Amino acid sequence: MSVEAITIIMVLITFGLYTGIGWWSRVKDTSSFYVAGQNVPTVANGAAIAADWMSAASFISMAGLVAFLGYDGTIYLMGWTGGYVLLALLLAPYLRKFGKFTVPDFIGDRFYSSSARTVAAIATIFISLTYISGQMRGVGIVFSRYLQVDIIIGVLIGMAIVGFFALLGGMKGITWTQATQYFVIIIAFLIPAIAISLQLTGNPVPQLALTGSDIVDRLTSIQIDLGMTEYMAPFTDLSMLNVFMITLALMAGTAGLPHVIVRFYTVKNVRAARWSAVWAIIFIALLYLTAPAVGAFAKYNLISTIADQPLEEVQDIDWVNKWETTGLLQFNDLNGDGIVNFSEGDANEVVIDGDIIVLSTPEVANLAPFIIALVATGGLAAALSTASGLLITMSSAVSHDIYYRIFNKEASEKQRLRVGRITLLVALLIAAYVGINPPGFAGEVVALAFGLGAASLFPVILLGIFDKRMNKEGAIAGILTGLIFTLLMIGLILSESIFGTEGAILDSFFGINAQGVGVIGMALNFIVSFIVSRNTPAPPVEIQQLIENVRAPEVDSELEIAATTEDN
């Protein structure tokens, strides 16, 4: 049986499982649709958080980024891991104790303002749309390869499937589906990693094989022989400034991601939120500690297989032929010698999309068809789990935080669910367009979302918890400043890929690229928030007392906070 046939069978089986879970946990009320009724067990919620967290960017793209960027690619490991710890320890318990549905809910009630809620909801939509675009790209790549169709068709198929799962079960269905998807993801990532580690080094533990064998030296030697830079040489693709700024943007952005924060509302109390975070860190570590090894193994196998080989022979290789069909792998015989020149710069004759590295690695290594199909299934699970959570986050921002809390406070459950589902469909269409026309790797696109989160929501959430003097004027001014600045800079720096301009309008912001510029937006947010809040009236006494109560160490008590929001 062919790899494609096995893959389709495995995908159908897992999709059938996800559909069954979604149908079993389908919802009819907004509490279940947005926060799963707040009764998810901690271990299951930890697995769901991990699946939500380990998106297509983590499963498909991160190892590819490490493979192509080497040392510099580890910024994604450091930023995303450090950011999750920051979120879990610094913010999540307090937000759960506050007891609201969403991040805009927290901001609207903490800053006693419908305007603050609206601005936060708008920021949530921008962050989530950017993030989900990377997921649609990942889903499209998987379908493109294993259905042997163009990437555009792959993205459109993925769009339909993601929408189906999100519409079916809401947050309750998505939570239980994601808990199941985590185990599909981690098994699909670890089995080929162990197999390739054994194949290349004789050591079944990828992490030990990477550090305890000569695989990195062998890879470095091949790259130098081909005229490429040393694999572990630092700051070859990214400057030291960008390494620092991107890492910080990913860390702070993690703590400002609405679709991750909402996960801590799906459990019963603050204690359960803390334990969910502990389980999630354990689950996430299994993949993140393996990704650097997968990146190095993939790069070594890829170069060893095709570099300096006759082009005709390379194109006759089955996996090469099938990836060429997708348009994500191309060969240009620039010097006409009929030999594949795999190098760097203008002499490189191999055009390879970094997002295919993990998916193609089992094929390059000649692993069993079952393992190849397993990786494809895991990639789909990773993209679907995060995309579904993001869609619910955007849906709740529009239907709950804007439509219901501001424009129609008398809206029935049915009306709110209808608005949420319409929002979900519109968001899918926009995400599919960006997935077809991405401004970078899936991981790089997702990094832009983290920059937006760092620049807009993170400062206000942090100050809202730890600064009693922060008021609605400061919060609104800070969010708008950080969001508008960062969106503008991203648009100018990536104008060629986003808007189709001839060349980028702006090369960088004083040496900082699009993935790191959110840190500047974050700094502006903090500064503007602080200055404005100190020059406008202090929050009402009851709001200041509320913050004192939220910070009190009564972790098992539940705060029931009355909706006292007033319009500005």
N, C-alpha and C positions, 0 to 999 in steps of 0.2 A: 504494500500500500504506500502511496506517495506521501511525502511530508505534508503537502497541501491538504490531502484527504484526511490525514490524521489530525491536522490542526483544526480543520472545520468540524470534525466530530467532537474534539475536546472543547472547542469553543461553544458548540451547541449544548453539550452536556452542562458546562458551567453556567451558560446563560439560562438554561432551563432551571438550574438550581437557584440562580439569582431571582429569576421570575417567580418561582415558587415562594421564596422568602418574601419578596415584595408583595405578592398577593396575600399571603398569610398575615402580613402585618400592614395591609392597606389601611388608610386613615379616612376618617370622616369629620375630624375636628382640627382646628388650627394648632392646638397644643401638641398633638401627635405629629402634625405636618411639619412644624417648625422645630420642636425640641423633644420629639419622641415620647411625650408624656412624662418626661423626667423620671423614668424608672428603669433605665438601662443598667445592668450589673457592671461593676467596675472593670473586671477583666475583659468583658465584651466591649465595653466602651474604650478601653485601652487599645484593643485590637482595631476597633473602628477608627480611633484617632490615628493610629499608625498607618492604616490603609489610606485614610484621608490625606495624611501627611506625605506618604510615599507615592507621589503622583507619577505620571509619565516622566516628569522631570527627574525624579529619583531613580525609577526603574530603568527607563530607556536612555535618558540623556546624560545623567550624572557620570556614569562610567565612561561614556563617550567623550565628555568634556575633560575628564582626567586623562583619557587616552590621547587626546589631541593637545591638551595644554600641559600635561605632565604636572610638575610641581605647582604651577599656577592654578590648575584645575581643582586643587584641594580647597580653594576658597569656598566652594559650594558645600563641601563636607563640614568645614569649620563654621561657616555662617549659619547653615540650616540646623546643625546639631546644637551649637551654642545658643541659637535663638530659641529653640524649643525649650531648653533648660531655663532660659530667661522667662519665657512665657509661663511655664509650669510652676516655677517657684515664686515669681514676683507678682504676677497679675491674675492668673486663673482662679485661685481660691477666693480672692476678693470679689472678682466679677461674679462668681457663682453665689457667693453670700449675698450679693446685691439682689440676685433672684430674678433677673429679667430675661426676656426671650432672646434678645439680640444685642449687638454692640451699639447700634443706633438707639435702642431702648435705654441702655445704660447712659449713653451720652445725653439723650433727651431729658431723662429724669435727673441725672446728676447735675446737669447745668440748667434745670428748670426752664427749658425752652424748646418749643417746636421747631424753631429755626435751627438750633443746634442739632436736633434729631434729623432734620432734612439734609443738612450739610453732611452729617455723618453717613446717612443713607446713600447720598450721591457718591461719596468717597468709596463706600462699600461696593457700589456698582462698578466703578472704574477699576478697583482692585480685582474684583472677581472676574470681570470680563477679560482683563489682561491675563489672569491666571488660567482661566478655562481655555483660552486660545492655545496655550501650550499643550493642554490635554487633548484637544481636538486634533492637533498635529500628530500626537502620539498614536491616537486611535486610527487616524488616517493612514499612517505608515504601516501599521500592522495589517490592516485590511488591504492596503495597496499591494503588499508583498504576497500575502497568502491567498488572495483572490486574483492576483496577477492583473490588477487594474491600475489606472493612473491615480496619483496621489489625490487628485480632486475628487474622484469617485470614492476613494477610501474615506476621505473626510466626511463626505455627504452620508455615507453608510453609517459611519460612527455617530454623526449628528442624530440620526434617527434612533439609534439604539440608546444613546445617552438620554435623549428626551423621554423615551419610553420608560426607562427605569426611574427617572426622577419624577415623572408624572404619576407613576403607579402608586408608590408607597410613601411619598413625603419623607421627612426626616426619620420617622420610625422605621419604615422599610429600608431606607438607605443605611441606617445604623447597623441593622442586623445583616444586611447584604455586605457592608464593608467589613464587618467582623469576619465573615466568611472569606471575603476577597483577600484579606490580609494573609491568610494561610496559603491561598493560591499564589499570591505574590512572592512570599518568602520561600516557598518550596521551589517555585519556578526560577528564582534567582540563585539559590544556594546549590541546587543539584548540578547545573552546568558549571558553576564556579568550582565545585569540588572535583568534578570530572576533568576539567581543563587543568586544574592545579595538579592533579595526579599525572596527567598526560605530559605536562611540561617539566614538572619538578620532582615527581614521585611523592610529593607531600599532599595528603588529602585536605589539609587545613589551609585555605587560601591566604589567610593573613600571615601565617607562619611561612608559607611558601614565598610570599612577597618579600619578607624581611630576612628569611633564613637561607635563601637560595641565591643563585647568581642570575636569576631571570632579569632583574633590572640592569645588571651589567651587560648581559647579552643583548637586551633591547637597545641600550645606549650605544653599544658597539656597532650594531646594525645601522642605527640612525646616523652615526658619525660617518660610517662608510658610504652612506648614500648622500652625504652632504647636508644632513639635517643637524639640528642642535642636540645637545645632550638631553636625554629624556627628563632627568631630574634637575636640570639647571633652572634656578629661580629667575623670575621676572624677564622671561624671554618673550612671552606673548602679552603679558600685562605688566605695567610698571609697578614699583613698590607702592606708590600712592594708590593705584587702582586696586591692588590686592587688598590693601587696608580698607579702602572705602567700600568696596563690594562686600567684603566680609561683614563690615559693620552694618551695611544696608540690609543684608540678609538676616542678621541677628535681630536688629530692631524691627524689621519688617515682619518677621515671624510673630513677634509679640503684638502686631497690629493686624493680623489676618483674621477677618471676621468668620470665615468658614471653619477655622481651627478653634477659635475662642468659643463659638457656639456649642462645640462638642462638650464643654464643661458644664453646660446647662442641661444636658440630657441625663444627668444622674440625680440621685435623690438629695444629696446635701454636699457641704463643703468637704467633709472627710472623704466621701466617694470621689469628689473631683480630684483631690490630692492623689488618691490611690490610682485613679485612672491615668494620671500623669506618670506615675511610677511605672505602671505596666506598659504604657506607650513608649517610654524611653527604652525599656528593655527590648520591646518588639522592634523599634526603629533601629537600635544598635546592631541587630543581626544583619541588616542590609547595609547600613552605612559603613560598618567596619569591613565589609566584604568588597564594596564598590572599587576602592583603589586597586585591589588585586585584579579584579575583572578588567579594569581599564588597561592595566599593564599587559595582562595575558592577551587581551583582544588586539592591542597594537602590535605585539610581537607576532602573533599568528598571521595577522593581516599583511604585514610587511614581508614576512617570510614566504607567504604564499604567492604574492603577485609582483613584488619588486624585482626588476631586472629580468623578467620573464618575457618570452615572445608574446606580443599582444593577442595574436590569433589563438594561441593555446590558453591564455588567461580567459578570453571571452568564451571559450568552449566549456569552462568549468561551470557546472550546473548552478551553483549559488550565485556566481557572478552574472550569468545570463539572466537569472530571475530578478536580481536586484537592479540590473540595467533596465529591465522592462518597466520598473516603477519610475525611472528617471532620477533616482536618488544616488545612483552610482554611474559615473561616466568616465570614459577614457578619451583623451585627446593626444594623438601621436604628433606632438608639436615639431619634433625634429625629423620625422619620417623614417626613423630607423627600425620601426616595428617592434621596439622593446619598451616595456612599461617602465617609465622613469618615475618612481615614487620618491619625491623629495619635497623641498620647501620652496616657496617663491614662484617666480615665473616659469621655472623649468619643470614644475610638477605637472605630470600628465594624468594624474588621478584626481577626479572630482568626486568626493564622497561626502554625503550628508552625515554629520556626526551622530545624528539620531538613529542611524541604523547599526551602530557598532554593537550594542548588546544583543539586538535581535539577530544579527548575522553571525555573531561569534560561534555559536554551536555548529552552524553549517561550515564555517571556515575550519573549525577544529575536527570536522567529520564525526561529530557525535551522533548518537542514534536518533532516528527520526522522531521518536517519542519525546526526547529531550528538546529537540528543536521546536516541536509543537507546544511543549510545556512552556517554553520561554515566551512564545507568542501569546499564549493564554494568560500568562502572568502580566505581560505588557498591557493587554486589554483590561485586565482586572485593575491594574494600577491607575490607568487613565480613567476608567469608568467610575471608580470609587471616588476619586477627587472631583471629577467633573460633576457628578451627581450632587455632592455636598455643596459645591460652588453655585450650582443652579438654585438649590434651595435657599442659599444665603441671599442671592440676588432677588429671588422671588419674595422672600420675607422682607427685604429692604423696601421693596415697592409696595407690596400689598399690606403689610403690617405697619411699617414705620412711616410710610408716606400716605398711602390711600386711607387706611383705617385710623391711624392716630392723628392725622392732620385734616384730611379732606372729608372723610365720612365716618364719624365716630359711631354712627348708628348702623353701620354695615353688618349684615348677617354673616355667619360662618360661611355660608354658601357663596356669597358675593366675594368675600376675601379670598377664598380658595380659587374662585374663577380668575380674579385679578392676578393672583400668584402664578397660576398656570399659564396665563397669557404672557406674563413677564418672562416666564421660563422659556417659552417658545421663541420670543423675540431675541432673548439673550443667546439662544442656541444658534440662530441665524448669523448674528454678529460674530460669535466665536468661530463658527465654521469659516466665515470669510477670512478672518485673521489666520486661522489654521492653514488655509490654502495659500495665503500670502504672508508667511511669518517673517518678522524682522531678525530672525536668528534661530539657533537651536531651540528645542523645546525648553531646555534648562535656562537658556538666556532670556527667552520670552517670560518665563515664570519669574526670573530674577527681577524683571521690570515691575512685576506686581508687588514684590517684596519692597522695592524702592518706594512705590506709591504708599504701601502700608506704613513704612517707616516715616514718610514725610507727612502723612495726614492723620492717621488714627493713633499711632503709638504714643506720641507726646501727650495728646489730650487724655488718653486712658491713664497713662502714668501719673500725670498731674491731677487728674480727677480723683485718683485714689489717695495720693500722698501730699497734695497741696490743698488745704481747706480754703485758701484764699482765691483759688482759681475760679473765675466766674464765667457766665455764659458769653459775655463779650470777648473775653480772651480766648475761649475755646473756639468760637466761630471764626474769629480772625486768624487764629493759628492754623486750623484745618484748611481754610481757604488759601492761605499763603503757601503752606507746604504743598498742597495738592496742585494748585495752579502752576507754581514754579516748576515742580517736577514734571508735570505733564508737558509743559512748554519745552523744557530742556530735552526730554526724551524725543518729542516731536522734531526738534531742530537737529539733534544729533543723528537720529535714525530716519531723517526725512526721505532719504533715497529709497529705503526698503518699505517705509510706511506709505509715503505719498507719491513715490515714483519720480522724484526730482532727479536731475542730473548731478549726482554728487551730493554729499551731505551739506546742508546749510551751515551746520556748525560741526567742526571735527570733535570737539569735546568742550567741557566747561572747565577751563584752566587745567587741562590735563586729566580731568575725571570723565570717564565714559558714561554711557547711558545707564548701565547697571549699577553704578556707584553714586550717581548724582542725587539719589534720594536722600543721602546723608546730609547734603547741603539743604535740601528742603526740610528735613527733620530739624536741623539747627535753626533755620529761620522760623519754623513752627514754634519751637521752644522760646525763642527770643521774643517773637511777636506776642505769643500767649502771655508771657510773663509781664511784658511792658503794658499791654492793654489791660490786663486784669488788675494791675497795681494802680491804674489811673482811671478806673471805673468802680462803681459801687461793689462792695463785698457781697458774696452770696448770702441769702437769708439764713438766719440762725438755725432753722430746722435742717437746712441742707448741710451746714457745717457739722451739726450733731449727727446727721445721717452718716457722714464720712467717718466720724469717730466710731460709730457703731460697726460700720463695715470693717474697720481695721482692728476691732477688738478680737482677742484670740478665742472667741467662743465658736469653735469650728463646727460643732454639731448642731448649732441652732440655725433656724431658718428665718431670714428677715422677710417680712411681708411689707413691702413698701407701697404705699398708696400712690396712685398716679396723680401727681400734683403739677404736672407739666402745664405751663402757660405759654402762650405765644409771646414773642418779643413785642 
